[in-house]
Amino acid sequence: MSRRTERVESLLKATISEIVCYELNDPRVQVMPTITRIEVSADLRQAKVFVSPIGSAGKQRACLKALQHAAGRIRHMVLQRVRMRFCPDLQFRLDESIKRTFETMRLIDQAMAEYHSRHDSEPEPPAEEQVDEEL
């Protein structure tokens, strides 16, 4: 990834986050979505905007649909704030990585609980006497 692409992604992420949080007035956006990352194509014509709204699956779908519907308006607002030759077309996508992270953490906690329940019920072997050696 080029340095230019990274700068554009960072700039778009900050600007779109601000627009979505403070200026987008859509009743379908009941939960505040977090812009987790943006992937801009090499030619800077397309941008995938990954969002992670908190809430039920229905609210998440409604929020994503509202963002997809408002993509043109959001793009126009970005162009008004950021000095760019053109703004990429915005494609909003649901970011499942946070959900997968929580699921992985839950599985790890479950495995640790099972491990401790098995090993805590077994009697511990007698401790060996420690001998202090003086040098």
N, C-alpha and C positions, 0 to 999 in steps of 0.2 A: 504494500500500500504506500502510495506516495505521501509526502509531507503535505502537499496541497489538499489531497483527499481527506487526510486526518483533520486539517484545519477547518475544512468545509463541514465535515461531520460534527465537529465540536461546536462550531458556530450555529449550525442548524439545530442541534440538540438543545442548546441554551435558549435560542429564540423560540423554537416551537414549544418548549416547556413553559416558557413565560406566557405565550399566547394561549395555550390550552388551559393553564391555571387561572389566568386573570381576565381574559377577554372573550373566551368562547362561551357564549350563553346558549346552551342547548339543554333542554330538560332531560334528554336521554343520558346526559353525562352526570349521573347522580353520584358516582364515585370518582374521585380525582385520580386520573391515570398518571402513572409515572412513565416518562420516556426513558427507557432503559438503555437503548443504543440506537444508532442510525448507521445504515450501510449505504454508502453512496457508490454508484457505478463509476467505473474508471473514466467515462466521458462526462460525468457529472450531470447526466440527464435524468436519472432515476434515483430515488432515495427510498429505501425501506425504513420506515419509522416503527420501531418495536415498542409497544406500550404494554404496561402491566397494571390494569385497573384492579383494585381490591374490591372484593364483593362476591356475590353469588354468580354462577355461570350466566344466568339471564342478564344480570346487570352488566357483566363484562361484555357480553355480546352486544347489548344495546349501546354501550359506550363506544365499542369498536365501530359499530355501524354509524354512529353519529360522527365520529372522527373521519371515517371514510367519506361520508356525505359532505363534510366541511373541508375536505382536503384542498379544494380549489381556493376557498376563502382563506384558509390558513396559509397557503402558498402565496397568495396576494399580500397578506399581512407581513409575511417574511420579506418579500421584495420591498415593501415600504420601509422596513427597518434596516435591512442589511444591504450594503452596496455590493451587488453581484451583477454580472452580465445577464445571467438568467438564474432562476431558481429551479431546481430539479422537480419533476413530478413526484408528489408524495404518495406513497402507498403505506397505509397503516396496517400493521400486523400485530397479532396478539403474541406477546413474549411469554413462552411457557417455561423459560429457564428458572424463574423464581419459584414457580410451582414445583418443578422437578427438584430444586434444591431443598425445599421444605419436605418433600416426600423422601428424599435421600436421608435427610437428618432424622426424620421420623423412624425410618428403617434402622438407622444406626442406633438410635435410642432404644428401640425395641430389641435389637440384638444384644446390646449391652445389658439391658434388664434381664434378659434370658440367661446371659452368661453369669451375671451376679447371682441370680436365683439358684443356678446349679452349683456354683462354687461356694456360695455362702452356707449352703446346707451341709456340705461335706465337712467332716471334722478336720481341723488343721493339724498337720504333723507336729510332733513336739519340737520345740525350739532347741537348737543345739547350744550348748554352753559356749560362751565366747571367752577366749583366753586372751588377756591383754599381754602383749609382748612388749617388753621394754627394749629399746635399742641402746 
